[in-house]
């Protein structure tokens, strides 16, 4: 159907259910040029546009509109006011629509009930490839439910469940995800940021990763991993031939952890291509070991280090890496400059891509170029901060499915 007809269908559904037309949805539908594969972007955190955030009624109308649509392959409704009721409508849509490949729900407070509906849906859905549920107030039960479902789901390629609300200190979620990784052969991208994971959780997770041969992107940012947990990960990286991107930013690996990673990077056959260790309390010893490792390993060409202790020797080493082209300027988050004969590093707003998996028009896998994760106002060019000179400063999850 043409774009105009899509909006007309949406308006008709709103009239049928006595739902007020959301001007944001109206604008997006009218502006969308339908092709073979379209993503509807209806994010509620767009500060460049005056938006009316979607609620459950809006999701009902949108779901009804898309039930028989064969051109929309992605639905991005992050950071709206969708609850478990709205998730119920989306579950109904996913039962009837085999074209939708990507669903991004991050930032909606769907809670445990909504997450369990989605986990149940994944038991029977064989088309969805990407699911984002970061910052959705998931609890331990629903996180474990997703880990269990992923043991049998052979379609999902990318999953993000960062920042759940976990109050247990037993690392049950890490245990279940480790067990899942042993048997899952389809998952390419896994985001486990802000989960409070410790070295114990990392130990469990690496046990599963040793037997996994599909995962390429592992996101562990903003956890509580120290040098002991990274030592286990580094040993894994020496043997793993598929893991290409690791995000360890905002942990606490320090010099020893950086040293373990450097040893793994320099190991013959290491498959790692991109690494972030920003904000890890790493000093000169650890950062210089990473710089030396880059002279041995020519495959790793993305390295992000801002937020650590960037002393002059480190500044000099990274200036040489960037100037020589070994570390491309657009693939690191620091830039060198000189004041009174001394070298310092400024911050660049570059970071690891937030997504690895993408879908093309036919629904097959593609690896995309860097997808910068920040908000619309972020400038990815010149640096904002700098190292200023001293004188300046397993159970079965069953939830009834809706009928189509």
C-alpha positions in Angstrom: 0.0 0.0 0.0 1.2 3.6 -0.7 2.2 5.9 2.2 -1.0 7.8 1.9 -3.0 4.6 2.2 -1.0 3.5 5.2 -1.9 6.6 7.1 -5.6 6.4 5.9 -5.6 2.8 7.2 -4.2 4.0 10.5 -6.8 6.8 10.7 -9.5 4.3 10.0 -8.3 2.1 12.8 -8.2 5.0 15.2 -11.8 5.9 14.3 -12.9 2.3 14.8 -11.4 2.1 18.3 -12.2 5.7 19.2 -8.5 6.5 19.6 -7.2 10.0 19.0 -4.8 10.3 16.1 -1.2 10.8 17.3 0.3 13.6 15.2 3.8 12.1 15.5 2.6 8.8 14.0 0.7 10.7 11.3 3.8 12.6 10.3 6.0 9.6 10.2 3.5 7.6 8.1 2.9 10.4 5.7 6.7 11.0 5.3 7.6 7.4 4.8 8.4 6.3 1.3 7.5 2.7 1.2 10.0 0.3 -0.4 10.7 -3.4 0.0 12.1 -2.9 3.5 11.1 0.1 5.7 11.8 0.9 9.4 9.2 3.1 11.1 11.2 5.3 13.6 8.9 6.6 16.3 11.3 7.2 19.2 10.1 9.3 22.0 13.5 10.8 22.8 13.9 12.8 19.6 14.8 16.3 20.9 15.0 17.8 17.4 11.3 17.2 16.8 8.3 18.0 18.9 6.8 14.5 19.5 3.8 13.1 21.3 5.1 10.0 23.0 3.2 6.8 22.1 1.0 5.1 24.6 -0.7 1.8 24.6 -3.7 3.0 22.6 -1.3 4.3 19.9 0.4 0.9 19.8 -3.0 -0.8 19.4 -3.8 1.4 16.4 -0.3 1.0 14.9 -0.4 -2.8 15.3 -3.7 -3.1 13.6 -2.4 -0.9 10.8 0.6 -3.1 10.3 -1.0 -6.6 10.5 -1.2 -7.1 6.8 1.6 -4.7 5.8 4.4 -6.4 3.8 6.8 -3.4 3.5 7.6 -2.5 7.1 10.5 -4.7 8.4 11.5 -2.6 11.5 9.6 -0.9 14.3 11.6 1.5 16.5 9.4 2.7 19.4 12.1 3.3 22.0 11.6 5.7 24.9 7.8 6.0 24.8 5.1 5.4 27.3 4.3 1.8 26.3 3.5 -0.7 29.1 2.7 -4.4 29.2 -0.7 -3.7 27.7 1.0 -2.2 24.6 3.3 -5.2 24.4 0.3 -7.4 24.3 -0.8 -5.6 21.1 2.7 -6.0 19.6 2.7 -9.7 20.4 -0.6 -10.0 18.5 1.1 -8.1 15.6 4.1 -10.5 15.6 1.8 -13.5 15.4 0.2 -12.2 12.2 3.0 -10.3 10.5 6.0 -12.3 9.1 7.7 -9.2 7.6 8.7 -7.5 10.8 12.3 -8.4 11.5 13.3 -5.8 14.1 11.5 -4.5 17.2 13.2 -1.9 19.4 11.4 -1.3 22.7 14.2 0.0 24.9 13.2 2.7 27.4 9.6 1.6 27.8 8.6 0.4 31.3 7.0 -2.9 30.2 8.0 -4.6 33.4 8.0 -8.3 34.1 4.5 -9.0 32.7 5.3 -7.4 29.3 8.7 -9.2 29.1 7.1 -12.5 29.8 4.6 -12.0 27.0 7.5 -11.3 24.6 9.4 -14.4 25.9 6.4 -16.5 25.2 6.0 -15.1 21.8 9.6 -16.0 21.0 8.7 -19.7 21.5 6.7 -19.7 18.3 7.9 -16.7 16.3 10.3 -17.7 13.5 10.9 -14.3 11.8 12.0 -11.7 14.4 15.8 -11.2 14.2 16.4 -8.2 16.5 14.9 -7.4 19.9 16.0 -4.4 22.0 14.7 -4.4 25.6 17.3 -2.2 27.4 16.0 -0.1 30.4 12.6 -1.8 30.4 12.5 -2.7 34.1 12.9 -6.4 33.5 13.4 -8.5 36.6 15.3 -11.7 37.3 12.4 -13.9 36.2 12.0 -12.4 32.8 15.7 -12.1 32.1 16.0 -15.9 32.8 13.0 -16.5 30.7 14.7 -14.9 27.7 17.8 -17.0 28.3 15.7 -20.1 28.3 13.8 -19.2 25.2 17.0 -18.5 23.3 18.1 -22.1 23.8 15.5 -23.1 21.3 14.9 -19.9 19.2 17.0 -20.2 16.1 16.0 -16.9 14.5 17.0 -14.0 16.8 20.4 -12.7 15.9 20.6 -9.6 18.1 19.3 -9.2 21.7 19.7 -6.3 24.1 18.5 -6.7 27.7 20.8 -4.1 29.3 19.9 -2.5 32.6 17.3 -4.9 34.1 16.3 -4.5 37.8 18.2 -7.4 39.4 18.4 -7.5 43.2 20.0 -11.0 43.7 23.7 -11.4 44.2 23.7 -15.0 43.0 24.5 -14.2 39.3 21.6 -16.5 38.2 21.2 -14.5 34.9 24.9 -15.1 34.0 24.5 -18.8 34.7 21.4 -19.1 32.4 23.0 -17.0 29.6 26.1 -19.2 29.8 24.0 -22.3 29.4 22.1 -20.7 26.5 25.4 -19.8 24.7 26.4 -23.5 24.8 23.5 -24.5 22.6 22.6 -21.4 20.7 24.1 -21.1 17.2 22.3 -18.2 15.7 22.9 -15.3 18.2 25.5 -12.8 16.8 25.0 -9.8 19.1 24.4 -9.8 22.9 24.1 -6.8 25.1 24.4 -7.4 28.9 25.3 -3.9 30.1 24.4 -2.5 33.5 23.6 -5.9 35.0 25.8 -5.6 38.0 27.9 -8.5 36.7 30.9 -9.4 38.8 33.9 -11.6 38.2 31.8 -14.6 39.3 29.3 -13.8 36.6 32.1 -13.4 34.1 33.5 -16.8 35.0 30.1 -18.4 34.4 29.6 -16.5 31.1 33.0 -17.5 29.7 32.3 -21.1 30.4 29.4 -20.9 27.9 31.4 -18.7 25.4 34.1 -21.4 25.1 31.6 -23.6 23.4 29.9 -20.9 21.3 30.9 -20.3 17.7 28.4 -17.7 16.5 28.6 -14.6 18.9 30.5 -11.7 17.4 29.5 -8.7 19.6 29.6 -8.9 23.4 28.5 -5.8 25.3 29.5 -5.8 29.0 29.7 -2.1 29.7 28.9 -0.6 33.0 29.3 -3.8 35.1 31.5 -4.6 38.0 34.2 -6.7 36.2 37.7 -6.4 37.5 41.1 -7.8 36.5 40.1 -11.3 37.6 37.1 -11.5 35.3 39.0 -10.0 32.4 41.8 -12.6 32.8 39.2 -15.3 32.1 37.9 -13.3 29.1 41.4 -12.8 27.8 42.1 -16.5 27.9 38.9 -17.0 25.9 39.9 -14.5 23.3 43.1 -16.4 22.6 41.0 -19.4 21.5 37.8 -17.9 20.2 37.7 -17.3 16.4 34.4 -15.5 16.1 34.2 -12.8 18.8 35.1 -9.6 17.1 33.7 -6.7 19.2 33.9 -6.4 23.0 32.7 -3.5 25.1 34.2 -3.4 28.5 33.7 0.4 29.1 32.9 1.6 32.6 34.2 -1.5 34.5 37.2 -1.7 36.8 39.9 -3.7 35.0 42.8 -1.4 35.8 46.4 -2.1 34.7 46.4 -5.8 35.2 43.2 -6.3 33.3 44.6 -4.2 30.4 47.7 -6.3 30.5 45.7 -9.6 30.2 43.8 -8.1 27.2 47.1 -6.9 25.6 48.5 -10.5 25.8 45.3 -11.8 24.2 45.4 -9.2 21.4 49.0 -10.1 20.6 48.2 -13.8 20.6 48.4 -15.3 17.0 45.0 -15.7 15.5 43.1 -13.4 17.9 39.9 -12.4 16.1 39.2 -9.2 18.0 38.6 -6.2 15.8 37.1 -3.6 18.1 37.6 -3.0 21.8 36.5 -0.4 24.3 38.1 -0.1 27.7 37.1 3.5 28.4 36.7 4.5 32.1 38.4 1.5 33.6 40.9 3.2 35.9 43.8 2.1 33.7 47.1 3.9 34.1 50.2 4.2 32.0 51.4 0.6 32.4 48.1 -0.9 31.1 47.5 1.6 28.3 51.1 1.3 27.0 50.7 -2.4 26.9 47.6 -2.0 24.7 49.5 0.4 22.5 52.4 -2.2 22.1 49.9 -4.9 21.3 48.5 -2.9 18.4 52.0 -3.0 16.8 51.8 -6.8 16.9 48.1 -7.4 16.0 47.1 -5.7 12.7 43.5 -6.8 12.8 42.4 -4.8 15.8 41.7 -1.3 14.4 39.1 0.2 16.8 40.3 1.0 20.3 38.6 3.4 22.8 40.5 4.5 25.9 39.0 7.8 27.1 38.3 8.1 30.8 41.5 6.4 32.0 44.7 8.1 33.2 46.2 9.6 30.1 49.7 10.5 31.2 52.3 11.9 28.8 53.8 8.6 27.8 50.4 7.3 26.9 49.6 10.5 25.0 52.8 10.2 23.0 52.2 6.5 22.2 48.7 7.0 20.9 49.7 10.1 18.9 52.2 7.9 17.1 49.6 5.2 16.5 47.1 7.7 15.1 49.7 9.6 13.0 51.1 6.4 11.5 47.6 5.3 10.5 47.7 2.2 12.6 44.8 3.5 14.6 42.5 5.5 12.3 41.4 8.8 13.8 37.8 8.0 13.3 38.2 4.7 15.1 39.3 5.9 18.4 38.0 8.4 21.0 41.1 10.5 21.5 43.0 13.0 19.4 46.5 14.3 20.1 47.5 18.0 20.4 50.6 19.7 21.7 51.1 22.6 24.2 54.5 24.0 25.1 56.2 21.0 23.7 54.0 18.5 25.7 51.6 16.1 24.1 48.0 15.7 25.4 44.9 13.9 24.3 41.5 15.4 23.7 38.2 13.4 23.7 36.5 12.7 20.4 32.8 11.7 20.4 33.6 8.4 18.8 32.6 5.0 20.3 31.9 1.4 19.4 29.0 0.9 17.1 25.9 0.2 19.2 24.7 -2.5 16.8 26.4 -5.1 14.7 23.6 -6.9 13.1 21.4 -5.5 10.3 19.0 -6.7 7.8 18.8 -6.0 4.1 15.7 -6.0 2.0 15.6 -9.7 1.6 16.0 -10.3 5.4 19.5 -11.8 5.2 22.3 -10.9 7.6 24.5 -7.9 7.0 27.2 -6.4 9.1 26.9 -2.7 9.2 29.3 0.2 9.4 29.6 2.0 12.7 26.2 3.0 14.1 26.9 5.8 16.6 24.6 5.4 19.6 24.2 8.8 21.0 21.4 11.3 20.9 20.7 13.6 18.0 22.5 16.6 19.5 25.8 14.8 19.9 28.6 16.1 17.7 30.9 13.3 16.6 33.6 15.7 15.4 35.7 17.9 17.5 36.6 17.0 21.1 34.9 18.5 24.0 37.1 17.5 26.9 40.9 17.0 27.0 43.8 16.1 29.2 44.6 19.8 29.8 48.0 21.0 30.7 48.6 21.3 34.5 48.3 25.1 34.4 44.8 24.9 32.8 43.1 21.8 33.9 15.4 -23.9 33.1 11.8 -24.0 33.3 9.3 -23.8 30.4 7.8 -20.3 30.1 4.2 -20.4 29.0 2.0 -17.3 28.6 -1.2 -17.5 26.6 -0.8 -15.9 23.1 -3.4 -13.7 21.5 -5.3 -15.0 18.6 -4.8 -13.3 15.3 
